[in-house]
Every structure is written in structure tokens, then in C-alpha cells.
Amino acid sequence: MAAAPAMAQPRPCHGAPTPYRLLIVTESLRNDHGYLVANLYGTDRRRWLADNGWLAVWRDPAQRGPQLFCLYLPAPGRYAVVMFHDANGNGVLDQGPLGIPTEGFGFSNNVIPLLMAPSLSSALFTAGPGDTRISIRLHYPPIP
């Protein structure tokens, strides 16, 4: 798991305070338009990537450069995160006619989807007591 870059300062942590924090580092925001959004999932495969299937969702204003996103977790355990750059601020990950995202997105464990969304098991990580740090690289479609 990657450590946070020294220049990335954490913003206030999202959620109800608990002794368990998830610190997500992302360095690949293309610009400072819109929001950086994080969706937290548990281990229920039926809820993975389903409409409103997340345990929680948070957003921060986008800032170009390294970001350190902080979330309080309900307990230690196994989780998966989907992040996306909602550049136009409409609250959703925009997709083209074939369902391919048109905004930047990424998954925990830096899983790269090939022709379809990744499996939950490929994106799950273990969060322990205290702080758990992960890194998520956002993938953007080619600029036309």
C-alpha cells in the first residue's frame, strides 16, 4: 500500500468519527473541475456496483495534483472503493453509448477493467484498526 505524498494534506475526514480511517491517495486528477467522488462497498457481491449498493458515498471538490481523501470506516474488515472524477459536477459517472466511462475513474487495488467492470474480489482490501492507506489511480478516456 502506497504512502501519501508529502505534499498531499488530508481534508477533513468524511463520515461519523470512528477509530478506523481509510486514507486514499490519488495523484492523477486531470484538472480541478467538479468533484472527486468515493463510493465505499462491503463484501456483498449483489451490491457491488449496483445502483445505491454502496455503504457510503462522499465527495470533495476536485484539485489537480496529489489528493488525500479521508473516510471513517464503520469497523475493520474488507472493503472496496470506486473513485471517479465528476468533472461536470452532475453527481454521476458519465458514460458513452457503450457504457464506457467518459470521466476519470479508478478502483481499489488499482484494478484495471478489461471490457467489463472488475469483480468485487479483485477490488477488496483489508482495513485494520487505526489508519489504512491505499492508492487509487484514475483512468481517463483518450482526449478526442
Secondary structure, DSSP 8 states (H G I E B T S, - for coil): -----TT------BSS--SEEEEEEE-----SSSEEEEEEE-S-TTTTTSTT-SSEEEEEE--SS-EEEEEE-SSSEEEEEEEEEETT-SSS--B-TTS-BSS-EEEGGG---SSS---HHHH-EEE-SEEEEEE---B-----
